[in-house]
Amino acid sequence: MAELFTLPVLLGILYSGIRLATPYLYAAIGETFAQRSGVLNLGVDGIMLMGAYTGFYIAMKTGNLFWGLLGAAVAGFLMGLLMSVVSVTLQAEQGISGIGLNLFGLGLSTLLFKVTLGGVESIRGFQPIRIPLLGQIPYLGDIFFNHNLLVYGAFLLVPLANFVLNKTTFGLKVRAVGQNPQAADTLGVNVTLIRYTTVCLGGILAGIAGASLSLALINLFQENMTSGMGFIAVALVYFGGWRPWGVMGGALLFSFVNALQLWVQVKGINIPSDIAVMMPYILTIIALTFSGRRARQPQALTKPFERGEN
């Protein structure tokens, strides 16, 4: 156990934890927007899978990672649009709709993988970029300022999302629709448009989250490679109290524990591997138990809207 407390291992855990938080941040921030407008999307994992496949396939065929990233975003947008039609326009039960979307993404990505790729292949993904000057700081430079573009983008997304939600007219409309859509409607806010926009935005970010796996972290695509990461992202929204900064804190907590269990296995510490793998998920359950008591969810979350209702 003492091997975990050496400086190289601790630095490795911190570095890995920041990298591993990337897909959770993209997916959870996107889901934050959707939930703040009143829509719960449990299909995030399926959207991530479609983004991961689309991004990988396009990047592999074109040799351009940015085209792959754009393709992942488009795939996420289309999945988000589908969720919007089903849950907002058709007003289907959001939980069931999300699970159906998740299964659709899982099945379609698996089918396309078998038809177009046939087997696991790898590509050269986004490479680390050391930020000048900051990257030269001893220890901290390697931990914080030597990552690929998608990692930097994920953490820059947090203050941007916080600003949009709390300091812009659009953010005010999103929060109003999530709290009281009837009142927002009487003030001239297009509730349907706001919900479509946020769910599609969440889909785009979930698609990019999937691409961050296949183009930056793992650099390959395989069946069900997210392994439920989308559901963890949804849980992080609750953990963070529907606030971008809180979501980031939850993502880092989860990813650091995940990095710790990986190092436990690498160092061959005498802990059953199954228990080590369970550690991040046990922590998530415990954290949600306590955070759920203090957080106030949007009052209209999961509730359909019809004009003229009281």
N, C-alpha and C positions, 0 to 999 in steps of 0.2 A: 504493500500500500504506500510505503514511503516513496516509491518511484514516481508517484503522481505529483509529488510536491517538489520536484526538481525544477529549476528555472526553465530549461528547454521544454519540458512537458507542459508547464503552466502557460508558457508563451504559445505553445502549439494549440492548447485548448482554447485560449482567447482568440487566436487567429482563425481556427476552424469554426468557433462559435459564431463569429461575425459572418463568415462565408455561408454557413448553414442557415443563417437567419434570412438570407436573401429571398428564397421563394415564399416563405411565410409572410414576409413584409409586403411583397407585391399583392399576394392573394388576400391577405387580411385587410390591407388598406382599401382595396377595391370593394371587399365585402362590407367594410365600415360605411362606405358611401351608400351602398344598397340598403343596408339595415337602417341607416339614419333616415332614409326616405320611407321606411316601412315595409321593405321587402326582404324576406329571409331566403337566401339562395343556398340550399344544401348541395347544389350541383357543382360547387367550386372544384372538387377533385376531378370530376369528369372534364371540366373545361381545361384544367391544368394538363390533363393527359392529351387532349386534342392540341393544345398549344405546344406541348413538348414534341409530339409527333410532327406536326406541321412545320414547326421551326427547324427541327432536325432534318426532315426530308428536303425542304427547300434549300437549306444551307448546304447539304450534302450534294444536291444536284447542281446548284449554281456556283458553289464555292464561295458564297458571300454570306457571312454571318448576319449582316444587317437585313438582307432580304429575308433570311430565316426568321429573324426577330419580328419583322413586319408581318410575315405570314402568320406567326403565332398570335400576334395582336388581332389580325383579321379573323382568325379562327375563333378567338375568344369573344370578339364582338358578335359574331354570328350565333354563337352559343348563348351569349347574354341576350341577344335579340329574341331567340327562341324562348328563353325563360321569361322574358318580358311579355311576350304574346300569351303564353300559357297562364302566368300568374297575375298579370295586370289586366290584360284585355279580357281573357276568358275567366279570370278570377278563380282559377282552380286552387285547391288547398296548397299553400306554398311549400310545406314540408314534403308532401308527396311529389309535387312537381319537381322539386330539387333532387330528390332521390332518383326519380325517373331520368332527369337530365344527367345525373352522375352515371347511371347505368348505361345510358346512351353513349356518353363520351368514352366510357371504358370499353364498351363493345365495338364502337366504330374505330377507335384508335387501335385496338387489337386486330380487327379485320384488315385495316389499311396496312398495318405493320406486316402482317403475314403475306398480303398480296404484293406490296411494293418493295419490301426489304427482305422478308423471308428469314432473316437471322439478325443477330445483334452486330452492328457495325459501329465504329467510332470515327469521330472527326476531331480536327484541331479546333477547339472552341476559343472563346474569348480568353485572352491571356492577361495576367496581372500587369497593371500599369503603376509604376512607382511615382507618386506625386513629388515633383521637385521640392527640395528643401524639407518639406514635412516628412518625406520618406527617409530622410537622412537622420532623423531623431533616433537615438539609440533605443532599441526595444519597441518603443511606441510606433516608430516608423514602419517596422515590419508588421505590426499587429493591425494598425488602422489605415495605413496609407500605401499599401502594396497589394491591391485587389484589382479584379477586372471591372469593366465598365458597369456591368449589371449590379454588382455589389454596391458601387458608389451610387448608382441610380436608385436603388432600393432605399438607402438611408436618406438621400436627398428628397425622396418622395414624402417622407414623414412630415417635415416642416411645411412642405408645399401643400399637402393634404390638410394639415391643421389650419393653414392660412385660408385656404379655399372654403373650408367648412365654417370657420368662425369670423372671417373678415370680409367676405364677399357677399354680394346680393344672391348669387347662386347658392352659396352655402346656407344663407338664411332661409331660402325657399326649401332647400332639402330638409333642414331641421323642422321647419313649419309643417311640411307634408308628413314627416314622420311622427310628429306629435299630435297634430289635429288637422287631418286633410280637409275636413268639412270647412273649418275656419279659413284655411289657406285658400280653398276654392272660392269662398265668398269675397276674398281680397284680390281675386283675379289671377291666382297662381294656377297654372295648368298642372294638376296633380299627376295625370297620366304621363305627360311629357317628362316631368321631373323623375318619376319612377323609371320610365324607360331609359332615360339618360344615365341614371345612377347604376341600374342593373347592367346596362351595356358597358359602362365604364368599368364596373367590377369584372365583367367578362374579359375585357381587354387586358386588365391587370392580371387576372388569373391566367390568361393565355401567356403573358410575358413571364409569369411565375413558372409555368411549365417549361418555357423556353430556357429560363435560367438554369434549369436542371440539365436539359439535353444539350445546351450550347455553352455552358459556363462551368457548371459544377461537376457533372459526370461525363459530359461530352459523348453520350450515346443515347439510344432509345431502346427500351425494352418494355414488354407488356406490364401494365400496372406499375410503372416505375415510381409513381407518387406514393403508393402504399398508404393512402389515407391522409396525406399531407393537407389536402383541401379541407377535411373535417377539422383538423387541428387549427387551420387558419380561421375557420368559423368560430371555433372555441376561443381563439385569441381575441376576437372582437368583443366577446363577452368579458373576457379577462381584463381587457383594456378599458372597459367601461365606455365603449363606443367613441373613444378618443384616440387619435393617431399616436400620440406620445405613449399612452398606455399600451396600445397594441405593440409598439416597438419594444417596450419593456418586457412584455410577455413573450414576444418572439425571441428576444435575446436570452431570456431565462430558459426557455425551452431548448434553444439551439446550444447554449453552453452546456446544459445537462446532457444533451445528445452528443456533443463533442466529448464530454467526459466519459460517457459509456464507450465511445469508440476507442479512446485512449486506454481505457481499462482492458479492452479486448486486445489491442495492439501490444500492450505491455505484459499480457498473459497473467494478469492478477487473478488470484484464486477466488473469482466470483463467477457463478454459473452465467454463461452468455445470455441465456433467456432472461435472467433477472436484470442483467445490465441493459438489455434492449428495452425492457419494460420501464426503466427508470424515468425517461422523459414523459411517458404517458401517465405514470402514477403521479408525477409532479403536476401535470396538467389538471388531473382530476382534483387533487388537493387544492391547487390554486383557484380553480373555478368554484370550488365549494365556498371558499372564503370571499373571493372577489364578487361573487354573485349576490352576496348580502348587502354590499355597499353600492353596487352599480344600479342605475336607473335606466332601464331600456326605453327606447322610443315607444310612446304609448300606442301608436298605430302599427307597431311591428306585427307582421303576418295578417293584418286585417285588410280585406279588400275595400275598395272605395267605389261608391256609386254617387253620382251627383244627385242632390235633393234629399239624401239621408240625413236624419237628425243624429 
